[in-house]
Amino acid sequence: MGSPLMRTSLGLRLPGELDFTAARGQGPYLYATNGKTYLDFVMGYGPLVLGHAHPAVVEAITTQAAKGAHFYAPNEPAGALAEKIAELVPTAERVQFAGSGAEATFYALRLARAFTGRERILKFEGAYHGHHDYALHAYRRPAPSGSPFAPAESAGVPEAISETVLVAPFNALESARRTVEQHGPVAAILVEPVQRAILPAPGFLAGLRQLCDETGSLLVFDEVVTGFRLDLGGAQQKFGVLPDLTVLGKALGGGLPIAALTGRNQILELTSAVPSDPDRAVHLSGTLNGNPLSCAAGLATLQEMERQEGCAKLEALGNELISGLIAIGDQLSIPLQVIGPPSFPEMVFGAVQVVDQRTYLECDRKAAVAFGLELIRQGVYVRPAGKWFMSVAHERRHIDQLLEAAATAARTVRDTGVLEA
């Protein structure tokens, strides 16, 4: 199954007999070294929006590899991908590439602090913005009751950084406003427009936009998951709320590592070699930023999503899945609900209405994990108690296969007494 080091640092760790090492992928299928084949709804946890080894992506990578894998110079695929992002994403006046979504959110916060001259930022309980020090607050556990501050959820994070991170519950606009009024103004409000798989309440994102306008803060959308999946223009296009800065990733690279920081030229201009205000110059650099292989794969992915009307297909498939899952819950008298948008839904157990991290944690996670593990036993690869990612490689027959396995798994969870009373 690979070395212990590899198994704890890469991918999803599964228990005992379910653990496997991936050998290859093709379309909607993942093939393991132990000879097993899985219908894949993890899809690299989001990047493989076209499925595994899509011919257009493979051709783009191999063609570019023959020309050169890296130049440390402006290159054609990077320029073409930047132009495509600017064409699709409403607020992308300028594009800066990075190596990962975590890197790009880190740069977004640095840029916001430089632009506003403020240190503190506001994020939301349950949001995951990567592995950097500013992000690792209140992403697994809510802040102490009534406090806008949360301890870092990793050793090694300086306390001084924790003092610059304010937190509020997702979908609680008035709480965010009170926090900013009492402890701000902040450099940025950083938000996942769809937080993990929790949809924004009506008016929440628009309210954050207004709050930023009133206080001179920057609104930063982390669209690593929603970008080119919820809509080709992202959540900002879908919900009609325009941020100042946007972070893109996952689907952007079609399976190769890349991210982008985009937004208003007035802000991103501070990353220029010769910015208009040298005192606010922002360092943003990386040896592999704008790597031509990743950019070629990303451009092929976006072009193919346009050609196939991919986002509409993901939504249609997801709606079929959601309807089927709800029917299973009704048939088995199980308190089952599906949260999130159709292109990356999540199934949870429990009757509580999920609107933020605290209500999400009230759901029956033990049952959700058991359900997911049972699906894997049946040859359907999912992340237990996590999002399921649609791809354009999936077809209705694959949804039917997943629903058949889901009915068996849900019955097993019910009959083995795993469900909370």
DAFEN-V623719 format. One record per residue. N is the residue number from 1. RES is the residue in three letters. D_CENTER is the distance of its C-alpha to the mean C-alpha in Angstrom with 2 decimals. Layout:
# DAFEN-V623719
n: {N/N}
res: {RES/RES}
d_center: {D_CENTER/D_CENTER}
This chain:
# DAFEN-V623719
n: {1/2/3/4/5/6/7/8/9/10/11/12/13/14/15/16/17/18/19/20/21/22/23/24/25/26/27/28/29/30/31/32/33/34/35/36/37/38/39/40/41/42/43/44/45/46/47/48/49/50/51/52/53/54/55/56/57/58/59/60/61/62/63/64/65/66/67/68/69/70/71/72/73/74/75/76/77/78/79/80/81/82/83/84/85/86/87/88/89/90/91/92/93/94/95/96/97/98/99/100/101/102/103/104/105/106/107/108/109/110/111/112/113/114/115/116/117/118/119/120/121/122/123/124/125/126/127/128/129/130/131/132/133/134/135/136/137/138/139/140/141/142/143/144/145/146/147/148/149/150/151/152/153/154/155/156/157/158/159/160/161/162/163/164/165/166/167/168/169/170/171/172/173/174/175/176/177/178/179/180/181/182/183/184/185/186/187/188/189/190/191/192/193/194/195/196/197/198/199/200/201/202/203/204/205/206/207/208/209/210/211/212/213/214/215/216/217/218/219/220/221/222/223/224/225/226/227/228/229/230/231/232/233/234/235/236/237/238/239/240/241/242/243/244/245/246/247/248/249/250/251/252/253/254/255/256/257/258/259/260/261/262/263/264/265/266/267/268/269/270/271/272/273/274/275/276/277/278/279/280/281/282/283/284/285/286/287/288/289/290/291/292/293/294/295/296/297/298/299/300/301/302/303/304/305/306/307/308/309/310/311/312/313/314/315/316/317/318/319/320/321/322/323/324/325/326/327/328/329/330/331/332/333/334/335/336/337/338/339/340/341/342/343/344/345/346/347/348/349/350/351/352/353/354/355/356/357/358/359/360/361/362/363/364/365/366/367/368/369/370/371/372/373/374/375/376/377/378/379/380/381/382/383/384/385/386/387/388/389/390/391/392/393/394/395/396/397/398/399/400/401/402/403/404/405/406/407/408/409/410/411/412/413/414/415/416/417/418/419/420/421}
res: {MET/GLY/SER/PRO/LEU/MET/ARG/THR/SER/LEU/GLY/LEU/ARG/LEU/PRO/GLY/GLU/LEU/ASP/PHE/THR/ALA/ALA/ARG/GLY/GLN/GLY/PRO/TYR/LEU/TYR/ALA/THR/ASN/GLY/LYS/THR/TYR/LEU/ASP/PHE/VAL/MET/GLY/TYR/GLY/PRO/LEU/VAL/LEU/GLY/HIS/ALA/HIS/PRO/ALA/VAL/VAL/GLU/ALA/ILE/THR/THR/GLN/ALA/ALA/LYS/GLY/ALA/HIS/PHE/TYR/ALA/PRO/ASN/GLU/PRO/ALA/GLY/ALA/LEU/ALA/GLU/LYS/ILE/ALA/GLU/LEU/VAL/PRO/THR/ALA/GLU/ARG/VAL/GLN/PHE/ALA/GLY/SER/GLY/ALA/GLU/ALA/THR/PHE/TYR/ALA/LEU/ARG/LEU/ALA/ARG/ALA/PHE/THR/GLY/ARG/GLU/ARG/ILE/LEU/LYS/PHE/GLU/GLY/ALA/TYR/HIS/GLY/HIS/HIS/ASP/TYR/ALA/LEU/HIS/ALA/TYR/ARG/ARG/PRO/ALA/PRO/SER/GLY/SER/PRO/PHE/ALA/PRO/ALA/GLU/SER/ALA/GLY/VAL/PRO/GLU/ALA/ILE/SER/GLU/THR/VAL/LEU/VAL/ALA/PRO/PHE/ASN/ALA/LEU/GLU/SER/ALA/ARG/ARG/THR/VAL/GLU/GLN/HIS/GLY/PRO/VAL/ALA/ALA/ILE/LEU/VAL/GLU/PRO/VAL/GLN/ARG/ALA/ILE/LEU/PRO/ALA/PRO/GLY/PHE/LEU/ALA/GLY/LEU/ARG/GLN/LEU/CYS/ASP/GLU/THR/GLY/SER/LEU/LEU/VAL/PHE/ASP/GLU/VAL/VAL/THR/GLY/PHE/ARG/LEU/ASP/LEU/GLY/GLY/ALA/GLN/GLN/LYS/PHE/GLY/VAL/LEU/PRO/ASP/LEU/THR/VAL/LEU/GLY/LYS/ALA/LEU/GLY/GLY/GLY/LEU/PRO/ILE/ALA/ALA/LEU/THR/GLY/ARG/ASN/GLN/ILE/LEU/GLU/LEU/THR/SER/ALA/VAL/PRO/SER/ASP/PRO/ASP/ARG/ALA/VAL/HIS/LEU/SER/GLY/THR/LEU/ASN/GLY/ASN/PRO/LEU/SER/CYS/ALA/ALA/GLY/LEU/ALA/THR/LEU/GLN/GLU/MET/GLU/ARG/GLN/GLU/GLY/CYS/ALA/LYS/LEU/GLU/ALA/LEU/GLY/ASN/GLU/LEU/ILE/SER/GLY/LEU/ILE/ALA/ILE/GLY/ASP/GLN/LEU/SER/ILE/PRO/LEU/GLN/VAL/ILE/GLY/PRO/PRO/SER/PHE/PRO/GLU/MET/VAL/PHE/GLY/ALA/VAL/GLN/VAL/VAL/ASP/GLN/ARG/THR/TYR/LEU/GLU/CYS/ASP/ARG/LYS/ALA/ALA/VAL/ALA/PHE/GLY/LEU/GLU/LEU/ILE/ARG/GLN/GLY/VAL/TYR/VAL/ARG/PRO/ALA/GLY/LYS/TRP/PHE/MET/SER/VAL/ALA/HIS/GLU/ARG/ARG/HIS/ILE/ASP/GLN/LEU/LEU/GLU/ALA/ALA/ALA/THR/ALA/ALA/ARG/THR/VAL/ARG/ASP/THR/GLY/VAL/LEU/GLU/ALA}
d_center: {27.39/27.04/27.79/26.70/25.07/22.90/22.04/20.90/18.87/17.15/15.04/15.78/19.21/21.24/24.63/27.97/28.87/25.37/24.19/24.15/23.57/22.10/24.72/23.35/21.35/22.63/21.13/19.72/21.53/21.10/24.43/25.23/28.08/29.87/30.43/28.05/25.94/22.74/21.22/17.58/14.78/12.40/12.45/11.44/8.37/7.12/9.17/12.38/12.36/16.13/16.77/18.44/20.99/21.13/24.52/23.47/20.92/23.48/26.17/24.31/23.62/27.17/28.78/27.14/27.83/31.47/31.48/29.84/26.63/26.57/28.81/27.80/28.79/27.57/27.19/27.18/23.79/22.09/24.21/23.62/19.82/20.05/22.41/20.24/17.29/20.02/21.35/18.26/16.44/18.95/18.76/18.52/22.08/21.42/18.93/18.62/16.95/15.60/14.95/11.39/8.51/10.41/13.51/12.58/11.73/14.94/16.82/15.80/17.34/20.31/20.90/20.83/23.30/25.50/25.57/26.41/28.44/26.77/25.23/23.35/19.86/18.47/15.17/14.61/15.28/12.55/9.76/8.19/8.32/9.54/13.00/15.35/18.06/17.05/13.64/15.30/16.93/16.68/13.33/15.28/18.47/19.45/21.75/25.45/26.85/27.76/26.48/24.01/23.72/22.04/22.98/20.69/19.24/20.31/23.78/24.54/22.95/25.88/26.91/27.39/23.67/23.06/25.66/23.65/20.55/21.11/19.11/19.49/18.42/15.73/17.66/20.80/21.82/25.27/24.11/21.98/25.07/27.41/25.40/25.44/29.11/30.15/28.27/27.18/27.09/23.79/22.58/19.16/17.17/13.53/11.29/8.00/9.97/8.68/8.36/6.77/9.16/11.72/12.96/14.65/18.40/20.70/21.49/18.98/17.06/20.46/21.99/19.70/20.67/24.26/24.10/22.92/25.68/28.21/27.48/26.72/23.21/20.32/17.41/14.17/11.09/7.75/6.56/4.45/2.80/6.28/8.33/11.04/9.90/10.79/13.52/14.63/14.97/11.58/11.55/14.40/16.43/15.77/16.68/19.10/18.16/18.22/16.78/18.68/15.94/12.57/10.09/8.86/7.76/7.08/9.34/11.29/13.09/13.82/13.65/15.06/13.71/13.22/11.48/13.25/14.36/16.13/18.25/21.86/24.35/26.31/23.61/22.41/26.11/26.38/24.79/27.70/30.37/32.80/31.07/33.23/33.17/33.63/33.48/29.82/28.86/25.40/24.98/21.96/22.68/21.76/23.96/21.51/19.76/20.17/21.14/22.91/21.77/18.05/18.96/21.23/18.69/16.19/19.11/20.28/16.97/16.87/20.58/20.41/17.80/20.31/23.26/22.14/20.67/17.61/15.54/18.67/19.07/15.65/16.54/20.03/19.18/16.78/19.58/22.04/20.10/19.71/23.42/24.45/22.69/24.26/27.57/27.38/26.98/29.94/32.06/31.64/31.80/28.61/26.56/23.42/20.82/17.60/14.91/12.02/12.44/14.29/11.84/9.68/12.23/13.08/16.77/18.32/22.00/23.94/25.40/23.82/21.87/18.31/17.61/16.22/15.75/19.51/20.02/17.18/19.04/22.21/21.13/22.69/20.24/23.14/23.63/19.99/20.10/23.53/22.48/19.67/22.17/24.74/22.63/22.29/26.07/26.53/24.67/21.34/18.47/15.75/13.92/16.42/15.30/11.69/9.79/11.74/10.59/13.33/14.68/17.73/19.63/19.78/22.86/24.47/26.32/23.20/22.10/25.68/25.52/22.44/24.22/27.40/25.79/24.03/27.46/29.02/26.34/26.53/30.32/30.27/28.20/30.65/33.78/33.09/32.80/29.29/28.43/29.17/32.35}
